[in-house]
Amino acid sequence: MIEALGIDLIEVNRIKKALEKWGKRFLERVYTPKELAYCLKKRYPEGSLAGRFAAKEAVMKALGTGLSSGVSWKDIEIVNNKKGKPEVFLCGKTKRILGKGKILISISHTKEDAIAQAIVIK
């Protein structure tokens, strides 16, 4: 049964500017090592990074938390399975908030924008 929905859209250029300004500090604050390993091997990593950023935002919206209540960026990890499908893994406060539910995620991006939608199923 669908319990909640979250969606987020971000300009890829916003992530590119954050990378230029903050570099490694930004990456290590927002992304897990697995996410970075996947995104940084891309020729243009900004699109994949923006997609994961949007996915994390969409998950927070679906959970109704935002970056509050002790929830952090790295509590939400977006990794691709063997077939390339993105999946959500939670830890810390986000895992407790979700409980026994599951989150489905869909991500897409162009050169300009990235979008993600998260659905909480319980």
ZIWOSUL-V735684 format. One record per residue. N is the residue number from 1. RES is the residue in three letters. SS is DSSP state (a for helix, b for strand, c for the rest). NEAR is the number of other ideal C-beta (glycine too) atoms within 10 Angstrom. Layout:
BEGIN
N_RES_SS_NEAR ; N_RES_SS_NEAR
END
This chain:
BEGIN
1_MET_c_6 ; 2_ILE_b_10 ; 3_GLU_b_12 ; 4_ALA_b_16 ; 5_LEU_b_13 ; 6_GLY_b_23 ; 7_ILE_b_15 ; 8_ASP_b_21 ; 9_LEU_b_14 ; 10_ILE_b_19 ; 11_GLU_b_12 ; 12_VAL_a_22 ; 13_ASN_a_13 ; 14_ARG_a_14 ; 15_ILE_a_25 ; 16_LYS_a_16 ; 17_LYS_a_13 ; 18_ALA_a_19 ; 19_LEU_a_15 ; 20_GLU_a_9 ; 21_LYS_a_9 ; 22_TRP_a_13 ; 23_GLY_c_10 ; 24_LYS_a_9 ; 25_ARG_a_10 ; 26_PHE_a_16 ; 27_LEU_a_18 ; 28_GLU_a_14 ; 29_ARG_a_12 ; 30_VAL_a_20 ; 31_TYR_c_22 ; 32_THR_c_19 ; 33_PRO_a_10 ; 34_LYS_a_13 ; 35_GLU_a_24 ; 36_LEU_a_18 ; 37_ALA_a_11 ; 38_TYR_a_19 ; 39_CYS_a_21 ; 40_LEU_c_12 ; 41_LYS_c_9 ; 42_LYS_c_11 ; 43_ARG_c_5 ; 44_TYR_c_11 ; 45_PRO_a_17 ; 46_GLU_a_20 ; 47_GLY_a_22 ; 48_SER_a_23 ; 49_LEU_a_28 ; 50_ALA_a_28 ; 51_GLY_a_26 ; 52_ARG_a_29 ; 53_PHE_a_24 ; 54_ALA_a_28 ; 55_ALA_a_28 ; 56_LYS_a_29 ; 57_GLU_a_21 ; 58_ALA_a_27 ; 59_VAL_a_28 ; 60_MET_a_22 ; 61_LYS_a_18 ; 62_ALA_a_25 ; 63_LEU_a_23 ; 64_GLY_c_12 ; 65_THR_c_18 ; 66_GLY_c_10 ; 67_LEU_c_12 ; 68_SER_c_9 ; 69_SER_c_11 ; 70_GLY_c_12 ; 71_VAL_c_19 ; 72_SER_c_14 ; 73_TRP_a_18 ; 74_LYS_a_16 ; 75_ASP_a_22 ; 76_ILE_b_29 ; 77_GLU_b_21 ; 78_ILE_b_28 ; 79_VAL_b_15 ; 80_ASN_b_14 ; 81_ASN_c_8 ; 82_LYS_c_5 ; 83_LYS_c_5 ; 84_GLY_c_6 ; 85_LYS_c_12 ; 86_PRO_b_17 ; 87_GLU_b_13 ; 88_VAL_b_21 ; 89_PHE_b_14 ; 90_LEU_b_19 ; 91_CYS_c_13 ; 92_GLY_a_13 ; 93_LYS_a_16 ; 94_THR_a_24 ; 95_LYS_a_12 ; 96_ARG_a_11 ; 97_ILE_a_18 ; 98_LEU_a_20 ; 99_GLY_c_8 ; 100_LYS_c_5 ; 101_GLY_c_15 ; 102_LYS_b_12 ; 103_ILE_b_23 ; 104_LEU_b_16 ; 105_ILE_b_23 ; 106_SER_b_15 ; 107_ILE_b_23 ; 108_SER_b_12 ; 109_HIS_b_20 ; 110_THR_c_10 ; 111_LYS_c_9 ; 112_GLU_c_10 ; 113_ASP_b_17 ; 114_ALA_b_25 ; 115_ILE_b_18 ; 116_ALA_b_27 ; 117_GLN_b_20 ; 118_ALA_b_27 ; 119_ILE_b_18 ; 120_VAL_b_22 ; 121_ILE_b_12 ; 122_LYS_c_11
END
